[in-house]
Amino acid sequence: MARNLDPKCRQCRREGEKLLLKGEKCFTDKCAVERRAYAPGQHGGQQKSRLSDYGKQLREKQKLRRMIQMNERPFERAVTNATAAREASGDALLRGLELRLDNIVRRLGLATSLATARQLVLHGHVRVNGRGANVPSCEVRVGDVVSLDPVGWAILISAFACLAVSIVLVAYSRFLRLSLEPTPAVGAGLTQSNGEATEAPTIREEPESRDLSRLPEDERRLYEIIEVAGGEILQMRLVSSGEFSKSKVTRLLDKLENRGLIKRERHGMTNMVKLVK
């Protein structure tokens, strides 16, 4: 299958925003969008001309296609299938793209980028309902259990050494039975209008509820994200959610820790954030 081999940072610069194609690099100071916040090419730094309505639609289409790393023809087929669906075409399109197996593997945290997720799938290390699946574009249904085989777990731990302790001690048993069941606490599911899939693990134990009404809105939102994740989450996962920047996450965690609501434990190159019960 043909692939887009253009430099990923160049694609982000063309769209003028982070498409999160390079994994952890997108959240560091080395991100090309932050270092050179203008379009690539000889004349990229010049003032942009005003886009027409067609130009705006084209840029949005290209942005979505690059985020999911699809070529024009497969993307056209996805649009055709979404148009034939009974629900709204936009919702059907986003839902179909979100439920691709490679995208699900990335959103479950088993890979830091879509390219890494595709490689795990193509090499046969991903299982759906206990059966091997090596087609990145196959559509996962609600209720399917997505997991890795033993070799996939070994690759994951060796490739992300900084996460090895956290994965083995905290998330290993959960990832083995991860499903695409939407949870009311997250407030998002396959029926939501934005079409995004919710791949939160099913957690039996819930942390004790606290009175968060006096907390500032940002601190309360960050606390709720940690609470939904089961009371413990990697700090870099808070950053990768895209809701807060890396520096803002650090500031908010410092404030929550000073209030005695959370505690942080060092694991390799990142922190494990836990709620204080």
PyMOL commands that set and color helices and strands:
alter all, ss='L'
color gray80, all
select helices_A, chain A and resi 8-15+23-27+32-35+53-67+72-84+89-98+101-107+114-122+150-159+161-176+217-228+235-240+246-258
alter helices_A, ss='H'
color red, helices_A
select strands_A, chain A and resi 126-128+131-132+146-148+232-234+262-267+270-275
alter strands_A, ss='S'
color yellow, strands_A
deselect
rebuild
show_as cartoon
